[in-house]
Amino acid sequence: MRWHNGRLKAASGNTLNAELAAGQRASTVLRHRQRTFTAHNIPQANVLADALVASPNDSSKPQHTILCTTNCYGLVYIDSRIFVGRVLAIYTRDGSKSGAHCWRATCDHIGLVSYIAVQIYEQLHGLEFRAILRKMAIFQTFSFAHLSADQFLCVLPGTHHLSMDRRTLTLDNANLPLLQSLIQPSVISSLSLVLKDLKRHRRVRNQKLKRAGMDGGHCSDDDTQ
């Protein structure tokens, strides 16, 4: 569906083909995330596979939520460490031949996401995180990052509290088991291998698509192995 002259119209022609191609690519990404996290024995692999991102109307996934730029936080992997990221911008790649990256306010499938811009919070202890990272303490400035979707591990559900000065973030208690399972040194080490595999898979897939003259079009899971 798309807007035209103030009315919602069904997509057709090239627009429909691009949407179908993007949807197929998203499903491929999701399946590969599932296989990769599972192959490396990462805890909560099922959670990380779809990053707890889904349509709010999907009754089969009550713990999932839509990815958005309003009060949305998630676990992110940066420089061999796990941080909390507050989502500031979401970019998705359409299924056209040009493969343009487009800004979106919301997204209901992690496989559609190409990049995410976030503000970074560093763990102090337990569920408490700080906006001013230790390495930035001398400057007293906040930190931001532009990440590949591969580095976005999952949305953090629940109600979180951000202090009035915006320097301290306290996560919902429900996220403690997930956080504790992922910050173990052995898991963080394995996550670095996961990210390398996901990056390699994405690069190989894009090369195959370019050679086929599709650049974001139709490609099966088997074609990317």
N, C-alpha and C positions, 0 to 999 in steps of 0.2 A: 504494500500500500504506500502511496505517496500523495503529497498535497499538490494540487494544481488549481490555480485561480480560486483559492479559498475552499476547495472541495477535496475530499479524500477520494482518490481514484486507485483502482487496482493497477499494480505494476504490469507492464507488458513489454514485449520486444526485448531490446538490449537491457533495459532496466531489470526485467524479470530474470533474464539469463545471468546477469551480474549477481542478483540476490541468491539465485540457486547455487552459483559457483561459490559465493561467500559462505553459504550454509554448508556446503559439502566440505569446504576447507576447515570450517569450525569443527565439524564432526571428526575429521581426521586428526586435528590437533588434540581434541579431547581424548580420543582413543590412545594416542601416543603418550600423552601425559600419564594416563592410567598405567600403561605398560611400563613406562620408564620409572615412575615412582615405586611401582610394585617390584620391578626387577632389582632395584637397589635397596629393597627392604626398608623403605622409609615409613615410619609410623604414620597412621592416619592417611594412607595412600589414597583411599577412596575420597577423603575430604579434599586432598590437594589436587586430585585429578580434575575436578570441575571447579575448584577454588571456592566452593559453596556459593557459586553464582548461578542464579536461575530466575525465571520469571516469577513474580510474586503470586501469579495465578496458578502456579504448578503445585497442586495439593499433594503430590507425591514427594515433594522435597520441602517439608515444613521448616527445616533449619537453614534453608538457603535464602538468599536475598539478591536483589538486583544490585549490580555495580553502578555506583552513581558518584557525583561530585559534591554531594551534600551530606556531611556527617558520616562518611563512609571510611572505615579503617580496615586495614588488612596487614597480614604478615608479609614482609618482603625480604629477599635475600640479596645483600650487597656486600661485596668485598669479604666473602667468607664469614659473614655475620648475619644474624636475623634481627631485623628492626620492625617497628610498626610504621606503616605508611598511611598518612591521611590522603585520600584520593583527591587530587586537584583537577586533573584533566584525563580524559580517556580518548584514545585514538584507535579507530578500527580501519582495516583495509578492505575496500570493496572488492567485488569479484570481477571488475572490468579488466581489460588488457593492460591499462595503465597502472592498475593496482594502487590507486590513490589512497593516502591515509587521511581519514576524515575525523574531525573532532565530534565527540558525542557526549551528551550530558549523562546518559545512562546506557547500560548494556546488560543483556540478560544471558550472555554466553561467553565464557572466558576464551573460547576458541575463536571468537570474532575479534578479540582485542589484539592490537599490534604493539602499542606502547601505552604506558601509564605514567603520568607525572604525579609525584607525591611529596609531601613534607615528611621528613624522617624523625622518628622518636626512638631514643636509645633506652634500653632497659636499665632501670635503677635497681629494683629488686621486685620479685614477685610480679604483680600486675601493674606496677607503677613505672612509667616511662617519662623521660625528659626530652624536651624539644631542643635544648642546647646540648649538643654532643660533647663528650669529654674533650675531644681534640679541638673543638671550637670554643671552649670555655674562655680563652683569653680574648676572643672577639665578641663573645656574648651575642652570637647570631644564630638564627635557625638554619637548618640544612634542608636542601631539596634535591630530588633526583628524577631523572627521566629514564624510566626502566622499560626493558622488554617485558612483554607479558609473561615470559618464562620465569622472570624473577618475582612475579606476584604469586605467592603461595596460596593464600586464601583470604576471603573476607572474614572479619571478626564480628560475629553476630552479637546482639545484645545492646545494652545501653552503657555507653562509656562516659566518663566525666573528664572534662577539660577545665583546668583551673582558670580563674579569671584573668591571670596574666598570660595564659596560653602556653605556659612553660611546662606544666605537668599534666600528663594524661594517665588516667586510671582506667584500666579495662574492666569490662564486665566479668564477674567471678566465673561465669560459665566457660570462659576461655582458658582457665588455668591448666586443665589437663592437656589440652592441645599444645599450649606454649611450653609446658614442662617436657613434653615428649620430643619437641623439635629442637630445643636449645642444648641438648646433650652434644658434647664434642664429637662423638662418633657419627651422630646424625648429620651435624653440620658438615663434616668431612664428606659424607656420602652425598649430601645435597650439591656439593660442588661438582661431583661427577654427573649428577642428574642434569644440572644446568648445561654442562658441556654436551651431553647427549641431546638435549632438547635443541640447543643452538645448532649442532651439527645436522640434526634432522631437518630443521627449518632451512638451513643453507642448502642442503642437498635437494630438498623439495623445490625451493625457489629456482635452483639451477635447472632442474628437470622441466619445470613449467616454462621457463624462458626458452629453453631449447625447443619445446613443443609450441612456442608462440602463444602461450596462454597467460603466463605471468599472473597467477592467482586464480586460474580456472579450475578445470576438473583434473583431479589426481587422486588415485586410490591409495589406501594405506600400503598396499603391496608395492606400489611404485616408489615409495619413499624409503624402503629398507635398504 
